[in-house]
Structure formats: structure tokens, C-alpha cells
Amino acid sequence: MTTSEGRRSLLTVPSEAVGVRVEDAPLVPPFSSGGLHDVFRRRYLLRLLVRKEIQARYSGSFFGLMWSYVMPFVRFSMYYFVIGLVLNLHSNVPNFAIHIFCGLVFVHFFTETFTSGTKAIVRNKAIVRKMAMPREMFPVASMIVSAVHAFPQALILVVASIAAGFRPDPVTIGAGLLGFAILALFATGLALVFSGWNVYFRDFGQVVSVLTIFTHWAVPMIYPYSKLAESSLGGTWVQTVYLANPLTEAVLLLQRAFWVPTCEGQAPCTGPYAMPPDLFARGAVMLVIGVIFLLLCQWMFTRMESRFAERLVT
């Protein structure tokens, strides 16, 4: 067929097609809005984003991932020196170093997820505006990056606990996993909803910085839980509110996993005030609440994300 014949055939319209109206296809989003399910369905893209976050954080750094060891060690040394040596508040707490470091490692994981996840959408606004992908992927990637940074610290905690007499068993492993799961659920949920709010009002980044100031004092990390239980506040509504904090419940479970086995038979590891009653039952309830909380935050995030590209222009 010659070129001129080919052109005539393309321009020829069958007579029966004249006047036929072609219906427009319905408009659909460029990606499925499967939420968190869609995030983990695209695991390859999630791995790339996590790798990008880690490389960006240590870009131009000489020590790189070593800062994951240095910063917690400096923070631990500061607390141990001031609280333990200067104020001498650890004299009645056996293995006080493990007690405080156990809380410090996982509370830092929570605050880092919350802080970096809040800024995740704004920090990646170029990708959000140009690529069709689940926007939940950015806060989730922040949580995974925080877990990667917490792993070396947790490894040091395990080694120190074993040296102090810790021996893993199903109860301690279950307590540790339950405590970490509670932290991950609530931290990811907060990162999701605050990352959405931060797109509309950048003040929320500062709000998160203020909220995280209270985290180290709102949990039994610098002081043992027995101090509160034995005080005049032990039987009041204050303790009820205190134990309703998911961060408190998670830290207590993690201390049950790592600290309590190293000082069994010594006060305040034993006795009626060592740990709150029904610790594992409370943890299971908190885990269910965490799942519901995460789904609620996912729903709130979905309601906000339709205008992200518009708000991220500036």
C-alpha cells in the first residue's frame, strides 16, 4: 500500500459511524485508593522510598549510620549522670541503666516516627505532586526508617540485658513484641493524621515538637512505676489516666521484657507495685485500640489528601 492510499484509508469513515456519539470514559484517580493495604502491596516502591530517606538523612555525613549509636548514647549518658549520679534517684532501682535505656530506645523510636512522619508529605512534595502513588507511603516509610535506626540501639539493649542476667522466654518475647506493636500503631497513626494537617498548616510541625517534650516524663522511664503506685496518687484517678496512655503501657511491657528479668527477687521488680495488675490483658486491649486508632487516622488522612497537590504548590 502506498503512502497516499494509507492516508485515504485512515481518513475514510464508515457511513454507519456518522453521527454516532462516543461516550466519555468515567474519570478515575491515577492510582487506587487502597490506603495502607495499597502501601504494603507496593513493597518495591516502599523499599525505594525507605532507602531514599536513609540516604538523604546521612547525605554528606562522615559517620553515617553510626549516629544511630552516638546520639542515644549521649542522651543516655546525660540522663544517667543527672538522674542517677547527681540527684541519686536510682539508688533503690537495680540495674537502673537498663531500666532507663529500655524506655529511652523505644520512646525515641516513637518520637522520631511522630516527628519525621509529620513532615513526610511536605518534605517529599515534589514526588507527591508528580507521581501517582499512595500518599500514606511517606509516613509509613518514616516509621520504617525510625525502626531501622532503633535496631542498633535495641541490639545494645539486648546484649546489656543478657550480661545482666536476662534470658529470653515466651513471656518476655511476647511482652517485647506487644509493647513495640503498640508503639508502632500509635506512632504511625499520629504520623498519618499530623502529616495531613501539616500540609494545610505548617504550625503542626512545631506542635509536634512541643508534644514530644513531655514524652520522656509521661512514662516510667526516668523513674520506676512503683514510685507512682506507692505514692498518694496510686489509688486515684491520676493513675487511671496515667495507665490509659498507650506510651506508658508499651514502656511497661518493654520493661517487663528486658528489665524485670535482670532483677527478679529485688525491689522494686517484685511486689504488688512492681507492675500494674493485668499488664498483658491491658496490653492486648491497647493493641486493639491501636488498630482502631490507626484505621481512624487512615480515614482522616484520606479525607485530606485530595487537596495535597493544590496546597503543596507553594
Secondary structure, DSSP 8 states (H G I E B T S, - for coil): --HHHHHHHHH---GGGTT----------SS---THHHHHHTHHHHHHHHHHHHHHHTTT-SSGGGHHHHHHHHHHHHHIIIIIIIS---TTSTTHHHHHHHHHHHHHHHHHHHHHHHTHHHHTHHHHHH--S-TTHHHHHHHHHHHHHHHHHHHHHHHHHHHTT----HHHHHHHHHHHHHHHHHHHHHHHHHHHHHHH-TTHHHHHHHHHHTTTTSSTTSS-HHHHHHSTTTTSHHHHHHHT-HHHHHHHHHHHHHTGGGSTTSTTTSSTTSS-TTHHHHHHHHHHHHHHHHHHHHHHHHHHGGGHHHHT--
